[in-house]
Amino acid sequence: MLASERGYYLPACCPLPRLPISQIQEQYGAPLLLEALETFFATNFAALQNHHRIHAFDRLDVYKYITILSPPKQHVSNTKRFFKLRATPSVPSHNNRKGLSPAVFDSALFLKDADTNAISHGIEGNPSLFAYLEEPFDAW
Amino acid sequence: MKIGLQVGQIKVIFNVGPLVGKTRHPLAYVHWFRPLQSVDHVTQMFRLVPSSQQHGPNAEVIPVDCICRPVHLIPHWHSGNIGGDEVDKFLLNKYIDLDLFHTLEGTVTM
């Protein structure tokens, strides 16, 4: 999905398909993944009474990165709105001369409440700028 | 305090299989930091501390469409942990680019 306002892009081919949840918890340092997933489904799919109960041996399709299209800004170029977010654990190298490739878990800013977020407030929402513009030029 | 925005570390990006369920968007497992409230007065950057819950990380699974943009965290060294490997305090670098500066500017409470 890639919309003009906001969006994201995942690779068409999943690099790590059908990984067991228990393995993900161990490799990615995500000890509460199973509990968090159960909470997510209980919160968002509460209407589905016969929903499949999640177990540690269930499998997930895991991606190494996601590309984000951030919200548009009036004074920021559209070409600078693409960001890549990585989430990869430490991986041993096949070459004995090389060490482990380090784990990369990027941090991000999240919209917790889309209705009250201040992302859409740009320069037009800053009253101090308008105060400057309304001053006559000969006053400078 | 920045209403509606929160910083988290993405640990896993995944899609649930057809047996587990079907979601509209892919999901991300996130370890949250505490809300953006405290500001370092020297740098004017938000202080960040990992949020904890019941002696563990405050973790949540959320859809990826909630992700706004990546952020740059600077380890906050102080006299107690200089030279240590583990850093549990960070500063949110709002000067990394114009977009993030604009997003966070005007939210600093003096």
gemmi code that builds the backbone of each chain (N, CA, C; Angstrom):
import gemmi

chains = {
    "A": [
        ("MET", (0.852, -1.186, 0.000), (0.000, 0.000, 0.000), (0.884, 1.231, 0.000)),
        ("LEU", (0.674, 2.123, -0.926), (1.455, 3.350, -0.974), (0.539, 4.483, -1.384)),
        ("ALA", (0.016, 5.188, -0.420), (-0.894, 6.289, -0.695), (-0.112, 7.581, -0.785)),
        ("SER", (-0.748, 8.629, -1.298), (-0.049, 9.893, -1.451), (0.123, 10.608, -0.119)),
        ("GLU", (-0.825, 10.418, 0.817), (-0.747, 11.109, 2.096), (0.230, 10.403, 3.037)),
        ("ARG", (-0.068, 9.188, 3.363), (0.793, 8.389, 4.220), (0.716, 6.969, 3.695)),
        ("GLY", (1.716, 6.177, 4.016), (1.667, 4.804, 3.563), (2.898, 4.033, 3.974)),
        ("TYR", (2.989, 2.821, 3.453), (4.143, 1.984, 3.749), (4.330, 1.022, 2.595)),
        ("TYR", (5.515, 0.439, 2.551), (5.805, -0.546, 1.526), (6.575, -1.685, 2.153)),
        ("LEU", (6.091, -2.904, 1.948), (6.801, -4.101, 2.396), (7.314, -4.835, 1.162)),
        ("PRO", (8.438, -5.544, 1.277), (8.915, -6.322, 0.135), (7.852, -7.322, -0.323)),
        ("ALA", (7.773, -7.504, -1.646), (6.756, -8.407, -2.186), (6.992, -9.845, -1.724)),
        ("CYS", (8.255, -10.210, -1.598), (8.582, -11.571, -1.170), (9.073, -11.530, 0.270)),
        ("CYS", (8.428, -12.276, 1.143), (8.820, -12.280, 2.555), (10.157, -13.021, 2.707)),
        ("PRO", (11.164, -12.372, 3.311), (12.476, -13.027, 3.433), (12.511, -14.134, 4.482)),
        ("LEU", (11.673, -14.054, 5.495), (11.677, -15.056, 6.573), (10.252, -15.560, 6.794)),
        ("PRO", (9.766, -16.416, 5.897), (8.381, -16.866, 6.037), (8.236, -17.966, 7.091)),
        ("ARG", (7.101, -17.954, 7.729), (6.667, -19.027, 8.623), (7.684, -19.336, 9.721)),
        ("LEU", (8.095, -18.306, 10.457), (8.957, -18.512, 11.615), (8.077, -18.780, 12.833)),
        ("PRO", (8.406, -19.797, 13.646), (7.614, -20.034, 14.864), (7.744, -18.866, 15.837)),
        ("ILE", (6.669, -18.584, 16.542), (6.675, -17.452, 17.478), (7.735, -17.643, 18.553)),
        ("SER", (7.919, -18.864, 19.010), (8.917, -19.118, 20.053), (10.326, -18.769, 19.562)),
        ("GLN", (10.608, -19.062, 18.303), (11.919, -18.737, 17.740), (12.100, -17.225, 17.594)),
        ("ILE", (11.038, -16.543, 17.194), (11.103, -15.078, 17.075), (11.355, -14.449, 18.440)),
        ("GLN", (10.668, -14.965, 19.452), (10.843, -14.409, 20.798), (12.294, -14.520, 21.246)),
        ("GLU", (12.913, -15.632, 20.918), (14.291, -15.852, 21.353), (15.279, -15.037, 20.528)),
        ("GLN", (15.146, -15.062, 19.205), (16.119, -14.395, 18.332), (16.017, -12.881, 18.365)),
        ("TYR", (14.808, -12.371, 18.426), (14.603, -10.931, 18.295), (14.540, -10.212, 19.644)),
        ("GLY", (14.688, -10.945, 20.741), (14.579, -10.300, 22.042), (13.191, -9.745, 22.275)),
        ("ALA", (12.191, -10.541, 21.917), (10.793, -10.113, 22.046), (10.051, -11.085, 22.957)),
        ("PRO", (10.335, -11.022, 24.264), (9.787, -12.045, 25.155), (8.267, -12.006, 25.307)),
        ("LEU", (7.677, -10.839, 25.064), (6.237, -10.696, 25.295), (5.431, -10.722, 24.005)),
        ("LEU", (6.014, -11.250, 22.936), (5.335, -11.228, 21.639), (4.018, -11.998, 21.674)),
        ("LEU", (4.033, -13.164, 22.293), (2.821, -13.996, 22.320), (1.700, -13.295, 23.098)),
        ("GLU", (2.045, -12.757, 24.272), (1.039, -12.068, 25.088), (0.518, -10.813, 24.376)),
        ("ALA", (1.448, -10.068, 23.749), (1.039, -8.843, 23.050), (0.147, -9.169, 21.857)),
        ("LEU", (0.443, -10.260, 21.183), (-0.371, -10.661, 20.030), (-1.767, -11.094, 20.470)),
        ("GLU", (-1.831, -11.810, 21.587), (-3.142, -12.204, 22.116), (-3.956, -10.979, 22.516)),
        ("THR", (-3.280, -10.020, 23.155), (-3.972, -8.786, 23.552), (-4.479, -8.025, 22.335)),
        ("PHE", (-3.660, -7.973, 21.278), (-4.055, -7.265, 20.066), (-5.307, -7.889, 19.453)),
        ("PHE", (-5.317, -9.210, 19.365), (-6.478, -9.864, 18.754), (-7.703, -9.769, 19.662)),
        ("ALA", (-7.487, -9.838, 20.971), (-8.618, -9.723, 21.891), (-9.230, -8.326, 21.828)),
        ("THR", (-8.387, -7.312, 21.592), (-8.869, -5.931, 21.548), (-9.544, -5.614, 20.220)),
        ("ASN", (-8.917, -6.033, 19.131), (-9.389, -5.624, 17.805), (-10.355, -6.604, 17.154)),
        ("PHE", (-10.356, -7.831, 17.616), (-11.244, -8.833, 17.012), (-12.086, -9.500, 18.092)),
        ("ALA", (-12.564, -8.679, 19.025), (-13.341, -9.220, 20.133), (-14.656, -9.830, 19.652)),
        ("ALA", (-15.153, -9.339, 18.510), (-16.437, -9.840, 18.007), (-16.337, -11.275, 17.499)),
        ("LEU", (-15.130, -11.678, 17.130), (-14.969, -13.038, 16.609), (-14.799, -14.008, 17.773)),
        ("GLN", (-15.836, -14.626, 18.171), (-15.799, -15.498, 19.346), (-14.979, -16.764, 19.090)),
        ("ASN", (-15.056, -17.279, 17.869), (-14.355, -18.522, 17.581), (-12.989, -18.254, 16.961)),
        ("HIS", (-12.340, -17.173, 17.393), (-11.042, -16.835, 16.837), (-10.004, -17.864, 17.261)),
        ("HIS", (-9.104, -18.147, 16.337), (-8.063, -19.138, 16.586), (-7.162, -18.690, 17.729)),
        ("ARG", (-7.001, -19.510, 18.739), (-6.132, -19.161, 19.860), (-4.680, -19.283, 19.412)),
        ("ILE", (-3.866, -18.300, 19.825), (-2.483, -18.241, 19.355), (-1.593, -19.037, 20.301)),
        ("HIS", (-0.716, -19.830, 19.720), (0.218, -20.646, 20.492), (1.645, -20.286, 20.098)),
        ("ALA", (2.593, -20.738, 20.927), (4.008, -20.452, 20.672), (4.506, -21.149, 19.411)),
        ("PHE", (3.837, -22.203, 18.993), (4.272, -22.921, 17.791), (3.606, -22.395, 16.517)),
        ("ASP", (2.717, -21.406, 16.652), (2.162, -20.767, 15.451), (3.266, -20.012, 14.714)),
        ("ARG", (3.054, -19.803, 13.420), (4.127, -19.236, 12.598), (3.724, -17.883, 12.015)),
        ("LEU", (4.727, -17.012, 11.904), (4.515, -15.665, 11.373), (5.483, -15.410, 10.223)),
        ("ASP", (5.062, -14.578, 9.285), (5.941, -14.132, 8.193), (6.661, -12.866, 8.644)),
        ("VAL", (7.981, -12.971, 8.809), (8.751, -11.865, 9.382), (9.509, -11.137, 8.274)),
        ("TYR", (9.500, -9.805, 8.357), (10.196, -8.956, 7.386), (11.399, -8.294, 8.051)),
        ("LYS", (12.409, -7.991, 7.217), (13.625, -7.365, 7.753), (13.507, -5.845, 7.837)),
        ("TYR", (12.666, -5.276, 6.992), (12.522, -3.818, 7.011), (11.180, -3.429, 6.434)),
        ("ILE", (10.834, -2.192, 6.662), (9.625, -1.623, 6.068), (9.959, -0.204, 5.623)),
        ("THR", (9.411, 0.205, 4.500), (9.612, 1.569, 4.019), (8.355, 2.378, 4.310)),
        ("ILE", (8.566, 3.518, 4.956), (7.449, 4.355, 5.410), (7.391, 5.625, 4.571)),
        ("LEU", (6.190, 6.014, 4.190), (5.971, 7.318, 3.567), (5.361, 8.211, 4.644)),
        ("SER", (6.149, 9.156, 5.129), (5.689, 9.978, 6.250), (4.664, 11.009, 5.773)),
        ("PRO", (3.903, 11.594, 6.711), (2.889, 12.586, 6.320), (3.516, 13.766, 5.595)),
        ("PRO", (2.780, 14.361, 4.641), (3.346, 15.481, 3.877), (3.501, 16.729, 4.733)),
        ("LYS", (4.538, 17.491, 4.402), (4.761, 18.788, 5.057), (4.909, 19.831, 3.962)),
        ("GLN", (4.420, 21.017, 4.251), (4.390, 22.062, 3.231), (5.798, 22.454, 2.785)),
        ("HIS", (6.744, 22.484, 3.719), (8.080, 22.993, 3.413), (9.121, 21.886, 3.336)),
        ("VAL", (8.675, 20.609, 3.251), (9.604, 19.486, 3.128), (9.337, 18.796, 1.800)),
        ("SER", (10.415, 18.529, 1.043), (10.264, 17.919, -0.269), (9.628, 16.532, -0.170)),
        ("ASN", (8.791, 16.199, -1.143), (8.150, 14.886, -1.144), (9.157, 13.756, -1.299)),
        ("THR", (10.304, 14.041, -1.935), (11.309, 12.992, -2.108), (12.009, 12.655, -0.803)),
        ("LYS", (11.844, 13.475, 0.206), (12.486, 13.221, 1.503), (11.520, 12.646, 2.517)),
        ("ARG", (10.401, 12.113, 2.042), (9.406, 11.564, 2.962), (9.508, 10.056, 3.094)),
        ("PHE", (10.419, 9.431, 2.347), (10.569, 7.975, 2.433), (11.611, 7.623, 3.487)),
        ("PHE", (11.250, 6.715, 4.378), (12.173, 6.282, 5.416), (12.147, 4.761, 5.506)),
        ("LYS", (13.318, 4.199, 5.755), (13.434, 2.747, 5.891), (13.640, 2.405, 7.356)),
        ("LEU", (12.822, 1.517, 7.875), (12.925, 1.085, 9.266), (13.302, -0.388, 9.289)),
        ("ARG", (14.382, -0.707, 10.007), (14.891, -2.082, 10.031), (14.636, -2.730, 11.385)),
        ("ALA", (14.409, -4.029, 11.355), (14.275, -4.815, 12.587), (14.867, -6.194, 12.300)),
        ("THR", (16.178, -6.306, 12.540), (16.869, -7.570, 12.264), (17.702, -7.965, 13.477)),
        ("PRO", (17.691, -9.239, 13.832), (18.514, -9.689, 14.967), (19.961, -9.880, 14.533)),
        ("SER", (20.806, -10.173, 15.483), (22.203, -10.479, 15.189), (22.273, -11.797, 14.422)),
        ("VAL", (23.032, -11.787, 13.317), (23.091, -12.977, 12.458), (24.544, -13.441, 12.360)),
        ("PRO", (24.834, -14.724, 12.604), (26.214, -15.210, 12.456), (26.628, -15.227, 10.997)),
        ("SER", (27.910, -14.966, 10.747), (28.404, -14.925, 9.384), (28.824, -16.325, 8.930)),
        ("HIS", (28.687, -16.583, 7.622), (29.151, -17.865, 7.076), (30.674, -17.889, 6.976)),
        ("ASN", (31.261, -16.721, 6.897), (32.713, -16.613, 6.818), (33.290, -16.578, 8.233)),
        ("ASN", (34.231, -17.491, 8.528), (34.771, -17.567, 9.873), (35.594, -16.337, 10.244)),
        ("ARG", (36.086, -15.628, 9.229), (36.911, -14.459, 9.523), (36.080, -13.270, 9.980)),
        ("LYS", (34.822, -13.309, 9.655), (33.948, -12.197, 10.035), (33.152, -12.576, 11.284)),
        ("GLY", (32.870, -11.572, 12.064), (32.075, -11.809, 13.266), (30.594, -11.747, 12.978)),
        ("LEU", (29.832, -11.642, 14.048), (28.384, -11.535, 13.905), (28.029, -10.206, 13.254)),
        ("SER", (26.999, -10.227, 12.415), (26.456, -8.945, 11.958), (25.547, -8.425, 13.075)),
        ("PRO", (25.711, -7.168, 13.442), (25.003, -6.661, 14.630), (23.492, -6.578, 14.419)),
        ("ALA", (22.796, -6.655, 15.529), (21.339, -6.498, 15.484), (20.994, -5.032, 15.242)),
        ("VAL", (19.946, -4.809, 14.483), (19.474, -3.442, 14.211), (17.981, -3.389, 14.497)),
        ("PHE", (17.630, -2.619, 15.495), (16.215, -2.401, 15.814), (15.993, -0.891, 15.846)),
        ("ASP", (15.442, -0.359, 14.773), (15.274, 1.091, 14.675), (14.150, 1.568, 15.596)),
        ("SER", (14.306, 2.801, 16.050), (13.258, 3.451, 16.838), (12.445, 4.365, 15.927)),
        ("ALA", (11.201, 4.551, 16.295), (10.318, 5.341, 15.429), (9.331, 6.133, 16.268)),
        ("LEU", (8.768, 7.139, 15.604), (7.704, 7.939, 16.192), (6.376, 7.355, 15.733)),
        ("PHE", (5.485, 7.113, 16.678), (4.211, 6.454, 16.374), (3.058, 7.418, 16.627)),
        ("LEU", (2.030, 7.271, 15.825), (0.784, 7.996, 16.054), (-0.084, 7.133, 16.946)),
        ("LYS", (-0.146, 7.487, 18.218), (-0.960, 6.687, 19.134), (-2.435, 7.039, 19.023)),
        ("ASP", (-2.696, 8.295, 18.737), (-4.082, 8.733, 18.609), (-4.164, 9.665, 17.411)),
        ("ALA", (-4.642, 9.134, 16.299), (-4.621, 9.896, 15.045), (-5.485, 11.155, 15.111)),
        ("ASP", (-6.493, 11.158, 15.979), (-7.396, 12.302, 16.026), (-6.769, 13.515, 16.706)),
        ("THR", (-5.878, 13.252, 17.672), (-5.350, 14.373, 18.446), (-3.903, 14.681, 18.134)),
        ("ASN", (-3.322, 13.968, 17.152), (-1.899, 14.189, 16.927), (-1.673, 15.543, 16.280)),
        ("ALA", (-0.444, 16.048, 16.474), (-0.123, 17.397, 15.989), (0.683, 17.355, 14.703)),
        ("ILE", (0.727, 16.193, 14.036), (1.537, 16.079, 12.835), (1.063, 17.046, 11.759)),
        ("SER", (-0.245, 17.212, 11.651), (-0.774, 18.002, 10.537), (-0.580, 19.495, 10.739)),
        ("HIS", (-0.179, 19.923, 11.948), (0.009, 21.343, 12.190), (1.345, 21.774, 11.618)),
        ("GLY", (1.326, 22.547, 10.582), (2.570, 22.979, 9.966), (2.869, 24.412, 10.324)),
        ("ILE", (3.556, 25.075, 9.435), (3.871, 26.477, 9.687), (2.590, 27.298, 9.775)),
        ("GLU", (1.579, 26.830, 9.024), (0.334, 27.595, 9.049), (-0.316, 27.594, 10.428)),
        ("GLY", (0.071, 26.634, 11.261), (-0.499, 26.574, 12.602), (0.317, 27.342, 13.636)),
        ("ASN", (1.394, 27.970, 13.209), (2.260, 28.672, 14.143), (1.915, 30.163, 14.137)),
        ("PRO", (1.257, 30.659, 15.181), (0.792, 32.052, 15.161), (1.939, 33.053, 15.179)),
        ("SER", (3.105, 32.695, 15.708), (4.191, 33.663, 15.804), (4.664, 34.079, 14.416)),
        ("LEU", (4.589, 33.166, 13.435), (5.027, 33.491, 12.080), (4.133, 34.556, 11.475)),
        ("PHE", (2.828, 34.438, 11.684), (1.895, 35.423, 11.150), (2.111, 36.775, 11.814)),
        ("ALA", (2.506, 36.792, 13.054), (2.774, 38.056, 13.735), (3.923, 38.780, 13.051)),
        ("TYR", (4.942, 38.009, 12.637), (6.064, 38.611, 11.916), (5.603, 39.193, 10.587)),
        ("LEU", (4.798, 38.456, 9.863), (4.411, 38.873, 8.520), (3.520, 40.100, 8.534)),
        ("GLU", (2.768, 40.263, 9.612), (1.859, 41.389, 9.651), (2.561, 42.705, 9.994)),
        ("GLU", (3.809, 42.610, 10.473), (4.528, 43.847, 10.759), (4.884, 44.553, 9.452)),
        ("PRO", (4.759, 45.865, 9.391), (5.170, 46.582, 8.178), (6.675, 46.479, 7.988)),
        ("PHE", (7.097, 46.474, 6.710), (8.505, 46.305, 6.416), (9.344, 47.471, 6.930)),
        ("ASP", (8.761, 48.684, 6.928), (9.565, 49.825, 7.362), (9.819, 49.819, 8.865)),
        ("ALA", (9.107, 48.927, 9.597), (9.348, 48.831, 11.032), (10.625, 48.070, 11.338)),
        ("TRP", (11.202, 47.334, 10.334), (12.415, 46.539, 10.566), (13.614, 47.425, 10.514)),
    ],
    "B": [
        ("MET", (4.048, 18.258, 26.669), (3.816, 16.866, 26.261), (3.249, 16.838, 24.846)),
        ("LYS", (3.781, 15.940, 24.020), (3.320, 15.821, 22.652), (2.146, 14.839, 22.621)),
        ("ILE", (0.957, 15.370, 22.387), (-0.233, 14.529, 22.433), (-0.318, 13.693, 21.169)),
        ("GLY", (-0.558, 12.416, 21.345), (-0.769, 11.538, 20.198), (0.480, 10.949, 19.616)),
        ("LEU", (1.658, 11.381, 20.077), (2.906, 10.848, 19.546), (3.671, 10.117, 20.649)),
        ("GLN", (4.249, 8.996, 20.297), (5.042, 8.243, 21.263), (6.179, 7.552, 20.523)),
        ("VAL", (7.307, 7.410, 21.208), (8.474, 6.779, 20.612), (8.554, 5.331, 21.065)),
        ("GLY", (8.882, 4.455, 20.131), (9.045, 3.040, 20.448), (10.131, 2.423, 19.606)),
        ("GLN", (10.643, 1.295, 20.078), (11.648, 0.559, 19.325), (10.987, -0.638, 18.657)),
        ("ILE", (11.121, -0.726, 17.341), (10.498, -1.809, 16.585), (11.365, -3.050, 16.701)),
        ("LYS", (10.802, -4.095, 17.248), (11.565, -5.337, 17.428), (11.260, -6.357, 16.330)),
        ("VAL", (10.019, -6.444, 15.905), (9.645, -7.416, 14.870), (8.605, -6.771, 13.942)),
        ("ILE", (8.800, -6.955, 12.641), (7.801, -6.567, 11.640), (7.281, -7.854, 11.026)),
        ("PHE", (5.995, -8.087, 11.075), (5.503, -9.393, 10.650), (4.084, -9.314, 10.109)),
        ("ASN", (3.734, -10.383, 9.420), (2.374, -10.621, 8.956), (1.897, -11.908, 9.605)),
        ("VAL", (0.694, -11.912, 10.108), (0.164, -13.152, 10.671), (-0.312, -14.048, 9.530)),
        ("GLY", (-0.137, -15.318, 9.714), (-0.554, -16.265, 8.695), (-2.058, -16.450, 8.684)),
        ("PRO", (-2.568, -17.157, 7.693), (-4.023, -17.350, 7.596), (-4.600, -18.164, 8.758)),
        ("LEU", (-3.781, -19.014, 9.367), (-4.292, -19.820, 10.478), (-4.491, -18.986, 11.728)),
        ("VAL", (-3.602, -18.003, 11.924), (-3.676, -17.187, 13.135), (-4.803, -16.164, 13.015)),
        ("GLY", (-4.902, -15.528, 11.875), (-5.936, -14.514, 11.700), (-5.617, -13.672, 10.488)),
        ("LYS", (-6.498, -12.733, 10.202), (-6.262, -11.857, 9.050), (-6.403, -10.416, 9.523)),
        ("THR", (-5.384, -9.620, 9.276), (-5.413, -8.220, 9.673), (-5.321, -7.351, 8.428)),
        ("ARG", (-5.808, -6.122, 8.561), (-5.826, -5.218, 7.401), (-4.411, -4.778, 7.028)),
        ("HIS", (-3.590, -4.505, 8.054), (-2.216, -4.063, 7.827), (-1.261, -5.065, 8.468)),
        ("PRO", (-0.011, -5.108, 7.992), (1.004, -5.881, 8.715), (1.162, -5.314, 10.135)),
        ("LEU", (1.804, -6.089, 10.983), (1.897, -5.699, 12.394), (3.350, -5.492, 12.799)),
        ("ALA", (3.537, -4.770, 13.885), (4.876, -4.554, 14.435), (4.809, -4.759, 15.940)),
        ("TYR", (5.809, -5.482, 16.451), (5.936, -5.652, 17.902), (6.891, -4.569, 18.385)),
        ("VAL", (6.440, -3.756, 19.341), (7.152, -2.535, 19.731), (7.406, -2.538, 21.234)),
        ("HIS", (8.607, -2.111, 21.623), (8.897, -1.809, 23.026), (8.819, -0.291, 23.189)),
        ("TRP", (7.914, 0.162, 24.034), (7.647, 1.601, 24.162), (8.663, 2.298, 25.048)),
        ("PHE", (8.887, 3.578, 24.733), (9.541, 4.495, 25.661), (8.441, 5.264, 26.397)),
        ("ARG", (8.834, 5.912, 27.488), (7.862, 6.714, 28.234), (7.420, 7.911, 27.399)),
        ("PRO", (6.236, 8.479, 27.685), (5.717, 9.589, 26.883), (6.673, 10.785, 26.846)),
        ("LEU", (6.546, 11.575, 25.793), (7.412, 12.744, 25.592), (6.985, 13.856, 26.546)),
        ("GLN", (7.622, 13.919, 27.703), (7.236, 14.910, 28.712), (8.421, 15.733, 29.185)),
        ("SER", (9.536, 15.056, 29.461), (10.671, 15.724, 30.081), (11.641, 16.222, 29.012)),
        ("VAL", (12.158, 17.435, 29.219), (13.054, 18.052, 28.244), (14.393, 18.362, 28.896)),
        ("ASP", (15.476, 18.059, 28.182), (16.809, 18.431, 28.639), (17.002, 19.921, 28.379)),
        ("HIS", (17.285, 20.687, 29.419), (17.288, 22.144, 29.281), (18.501, 22.658, 28.504)),
        ("VAL", (19.568, 21.885, 28.462), (20.752, 22.329, 27.718), (20.522, 22.180, 26.222)),
        ("THR", (20.051, 21.019, 25.807), (19.911, 20.734, 24.373), (18.504, 20.997, 23.843)),
        ("GLN", (17.530, 21.175, 24.733), (16.122, 21.339, 24.345), (15.592, 20.111, 23.608)),
        ("MET", (16.146, 18.944, 23.933), (15.655, 17.697, 23.335), (14.897, 16.896, 24.397)),
        ("PHE", (13.940, 16.106, 23.935), (13.171, 15.282, 24.861), (14.050, 14.184, 25.448)),
        ("ARG", (13.891, 13.960, 26.754), (14.546, 12.817, 27.389), (13.669, 11.595, 27.188)),
        ("LEU", (14.310, 10.451, 26.934), (13.567, 9.207, 26.733), (14.111, 8.112, 27.635)),
        ("VAL", (13.203, 7.415, 28.281), (13.544, 6.273, 29.131), (12.635, 5.124, 28.714)),
        ("PRO", (13.176, 3.903, 28.573), (12.301, 2.784, 28.218), (11.191, 2.596, 29.245)),
        ("SER", (9.997, 2.405, 28.763), (8.855, 2.175, 29.643), (8.841, 0.718, 30.087)),
        ("SER", (8.516, 0.515, 31.340), (8.490, -0.859, 31.875), (7.116, -1.177, 32.439)),
        ("GLN", (6.856, -2.462, 32.499), (5.557, -2.932, 32.988), (5.773, -4.283, 33.644)),
        ("GLN", (5.484, -4.359, 34.927), (5.631, -5.614, 35.682), (7.049, -6.195, 35.502)),
        ("HIS", (8.042, -5.366, 35.737), (9.466, -5.755, 35.695), (9.898, -6.229, 34.310)),
        ("GLY", (9.176, -5.865, 33.284), (9.568, -6.222, 31.921), (9.327, -5.035, 31.008)),
        ("PRO", (9.649, -5.156, 29.733), (9.397, -4.047, 28.808), (7.903, -3.833, 28.588)),
        ("ASN", (7.536, -2.581, 28.343), (6.156, -2.263, 27.994), (6.001, -2.528, 26.496)),
        ("ALA", (5.456, -3.681, 26.166), (5.416, -4.121, 24.767), (3.988, -4.121, 24.254)),
        ("GLU", (3.872, -3.923, 22.935), (2.550, -3.909, 22.310), (2.682, -4.306, 20.852)),
        ("VAL", (1.661, -4.928, 20.336), (1.579, -5.207, 18.895), (0.631, -4.187, 18.286)),
        ("ILE", (1.117, -3.471, 17.266), (0.292, -2.432, 16.631), (0.399, -2.556, 15.117)),
        ("PRO", (-0.593, -2.065, 14.374), (-0.489, -2.070, 12.905), (0.595, -1.104, 12.442)),
        ("VAL", (1.237, -1.419, 11.321), (2.344, -0.579, 10.851), (1.876, 0.764, 10.312)),
        ("ASP", (0.583, 0.929, 10.091), (0.149, 2.237, 9.602), (0.181, 3.292, 10.702)),
        ("CYS", (0.471, 2.878, 11.941), (0.646, 3.849, 13.027), (2.055, 4.440, 13.045)),
        ("ILE", (2.972, 3.869, 12.274), (4.346, 4.366, 12.273), (4.396, 5.667, 11.488)),
        ("CYS", (4.950, 6.693, 12.095), (5.010, 8.005, 11.452), (6.333, 8.199, 10.730)),
        ("ARG", (7.453, 8.001, 11.443), (8.763, 8.183, 10.848), (9.817, 7.690, 11.833)),
        ("PRO", (11.033, 7.396, 11.356), (12.086, 6.976, 12.288), (12.622, 8.164, 13.075)),
        ("VAL", (13.235, 7.874, 14.197), (13.850, 8.932, 15.008), (15.282, 8.527, 15.349)),
        ("HIS", (16.075, 9.532, 15.697), (17.473, 9.312, 16.074), (17.604, 9.531, 17.573)),
        ("LEU", (18.067, 8.505, 18.285), (18.229, 8.596, 19.735), (19.705, 8.726, 20.076)),
        ("ILE", (20.020, 9.672, 20.938), (21.395, 9.875, 21.397), (21.506, 9.301, 22.802)),
        ("PRO", (22.459, 8.389, 23.055), (22.629, 7.892, 24.435), (22.939, 9.048, 25.382)),
        ("HIS", (22.262, 9.058, 26.498), (22.446, 10.138, 27.470), (23.420, 9.668, 28.543)),
        ("TRP", (24.689, 10.010, 28.326), (25.704, 9.615, 29.294), (25.660, 10.568, 30.478)),
        ("HIS", (25.861, 10.027, 31.635), (25.994, 10.865, 32.830), (27.068, 10.247, 33.703)),
        ("SER", (27.367, 10.890, 34.816), (28.516, 10.479, 35.632), (28.386, 9.040, 36.129)),
        ("GLY", (27.158, 8.551, 36.238), (26.979, 7.199, 36.775), (27.284, 6.093, 35.782)),
        ("ASN", (27.158, 6.356, 34.470), (27.310, 5.250, 33.520), (28.294, 5.562, 32.400)),
        ("ILE", (29.225, 6.461, 32.617), (30.218, 6.751, 31.575), (31.090, 5.514, 31.377)),
        ("GLY", (31.221, 5.085, 30.150), (32.031, 3.912, 29.839), (31.262, 2.607, 29.947)),
        ("GLY", (30.037, 2.642, 30.437), (29.255, 1.410, 30.538), (28.675, 1.014, 29.196)),
        ("ASP", (28.377, -0.259, 29.044), (27.827, -0.743, 27.782), (26.330, -0.461, 27.683)),
        ("GLU", (25.638, -0.587, 28.796), (24.190, -0.451, 28.787), (23.810, 0.995, 29.065)),
        ("VAL", (23.017, 1.563, 28.184), (22.505, 2.918, 28.372), (20.993, 2.828, 28.448)),
        ("ASP", (20.419, 3.380, 29.496), (18.969, 3.299, 29.638), (18.303, 4.660, 29.497)),
        ("LYS", (19.095, 5.690, 29.194), (18.499, 7.015, 28.982), (18.972, 7.556, 27.639)),
        ("PHE", (18.064, 8.212, 26.941), (18.380, 8.713, 25.609), (17.833, 10.128, 25.465)),
        ("LEU", (18.367, 10.821, 24.458), (17.809, 12.110, 24.060), (17.267, 11.962, 22.646)),
        ("LEU", (16.072, 12.481, 22.426), (15.454, 12.420, 21.103), (15.998, 13.564, 20.258)),
        ("ASN", (16.843, 13.240, 19.265), (17.535, 14.256, 18.468), (16.580, 14.877, 17.454)),
        ("LYS", (16.069, 16.047, 17.821), (15.124, 16.710, 16.907), (15.845, 17.504, 15.827)),
        ("TYR", (17.189, 17.613, 15.938), (17.946, 18.382, 14.956), (18.447, 17.521, 13.805)),
        ("ILE", (18.031, 16.257, 13.750), (18.553, 15.351, 12.720), (18.068, 15.749, 11.331)),
        ("ASP", (16.852, 16.254, 11.219), (16.378, 16.800, 9.940), (15.234, 17.774, 10.176)),
        ("LEU", (14.905, 18.491, 9.130), (13.899, 19.552, 9.244), (12.514, 19.001, 9.562)),
        ("ASP", (12.210, 17.848, 8.994), (10.894, 17.261, 9.177), (10.633, 16.943, 10.651)),
        ("LEU", (11.591, 16.295, 11.291), (11.409, 15.938, 12.702), (11.428, 17.185, 13.577)),
        ("PHE", (12.288, 18.126, 13.252), (12.338, 19.373, 14.019), (10.989, 20.080, 13.962)),
        ("HIS", (10.417, 20.102, 12.773), (9.126, 20.761, 12.609), (8.033, 20.018, 13.361)),
        ("THR", (8.112, 18.687, 13.350), (7.105, 17.888, 14.037), (7.149, 18.107, 15.549)),
        ("LEU", (8.352, 18.203, 16.090), (8.486, 18.295, 17.540), (8.585, 19.724, 18.046)),
        ("GLU", (8.850, 20.656, 17.183), (9.021, 22.041, 17.630), (7.694, 22.602, 18.124)),
        ("GLY", (7.792, 23.457, 19.111), (6.593, 24.056, 19.668), (5.921, 23.214, 20.716)),
        ("THR", (6.530, 22.044, 21.024), (5.930, 21.182, 22.041), (6.703, 21.246, 23.342)),
        ("VAL", (7.809, 21.989, 23.353), (8.636, 22.040, 24.552), (7.950, 22.890, 25.607)),
        ("THR", (7.729, 22.309, 26.764), (7.124, 23.052, 27.858), (8.223, 23.527, 28.790)),
        ("MET", (8.341, 24.806, 28.911), (9.417, 25.362, 29.747), (8.972, 25.427, 31.205)),
    ],
}
model = gemmi.Model(1)
for chain_id, residues in chains.items():
    chain = gemmi.Chain(chain_id)
    for i, (resn, *xyz) in enumerate(residues, 1):
        res = gemmi.Residue()
        res.name, res.seqid = resn, gemmi.SeqId(i, " ")
        for name, pos in zip(("N", "CA", "C"), xyz):
            atom = gemmi.Atom()
            atom.name, atom.element = name, gemmi.Element(name[0])
            atom.pos, atom.b_iso = gemmi.Position(*pos), 0.0
            res.add_atom(atom)
        chain.add_residue(res)
    model.add_chain(chain)
structure = gemmi.Structure()
structure.add_model(model)
structure.setup_entities()
